[in-house]
Amino acid sequence: MNATMMKRLFRAISSGNHEDLRKIASQIVQDEEKKGHLSLAKELKTTLAGFSDTQSAAVLEFKPNVLSVLPRNKKNDSPLVTYLGPEQLKHEMILPPSVEERFERIEKEYAARERLALYGLKPRSKILLYGPPGCGKTLGAQRLAWSNGLPLMKVRFDAMVSSLLGETASNMREIFNSAAQSPCVLFFDECDAIAKSRSAGQEVGEIKRVVNSFLQFLDEYDVPGLLVAATNLTNQLDPAVWRRFDDVFEIPKPGAEEIKQIVQMTLSALQTTEFDWDIIVQESAGLSAAQIVRAAQDAAKRVILSADEIISQEVLVQSIREHNGVR
């Protein structure tokens, strides 16, 4: 709380001015929300809302951490982002220990951002995830949003990229401006679509201007939230893009231990026979985490629909082979 706000608060207490107290309380709640302290803001709002009308005639107007107006494409009035609240986010991931540590470090730094600021330090706020399709980059962005109590704004490239000269950069500015209004995770999936190398001979001038605009927005990004970008094609990213991120790391395909945990978690609601995990891992080699989950789910559905009670290794292997292109 700044000095001006503190003086107003004490004057209102001294004079018994309930109206001014309500206004100050409202401002405090909004300030806490802007800082990303969503749980505290919600608790303060709930406490204040419990006051009776006789205690104050004013009612606190508190906007939850949902943008009232999402940015839209001016040409066709389509939304530029897809909004997911914290309650809509998936967050359970099975990762190698080294990758899990990278996620945990980002989460811990964000939670301790004010303590870091006392020492002139900033948390990692711009993250680039790369890896093959289905390895969990989108899920990683959702996890970072969920673990920090933030909503996720996923950029819709089909709406953002325009054939009109200069409009794509304008749409991008709308997105960044909206992210600055309220703490969120701003997620650029398949960011190579807008961050391709400026030296690519086949790219038209508009794309190169978009890359330059994206670099500028990354440099200027300084809001109480996180920016996460994801790509499958690291060789197509402009080298300058890599340097703009605070942390860059790969989400690989699952190894032997991750395959075992993914299968066990997916089938946890059903009974199974004893699996020879060496065979399961061998059959699953090269599959992404998403493919392994779908294979296990298909095995479960096959058993349920056949009125069996136990998933056998044979059924699971058959499903895995189908997803691996082996019959």
Buried (B, 14 or more C-beta within 10 A) or exposed (E): EEEEEEEBBEEBEEEEBBEBBBBBBBBBBBBBBBBBBBEBBBEBBEEBEEBEEEEBEBEBEBEEBEBEEBBBBBEEEEEBBBBBBBEEBEEEBBBBEEBEEBBEEBBEBBBEBEEEEEEEEEBBBBBBBBBBEBBBBBBBBBBBBBBBBBBBBBBBBEBBBBEEEEBBBBBBBBBBEBBBBBBBBBBBBBBBBBBBBBEEEEBEEBBBBBBBBBBBBBEEBEBBBBBBBBBBEEEBBBEBBEEBBBBBBBBBBBEBEBBBEBBBEBBEEBEBEEBEBEEBBEBBEEBBBBBBBBBBEBBBEBBEEEEEEEBBBEBBBBBBBBBBEEE
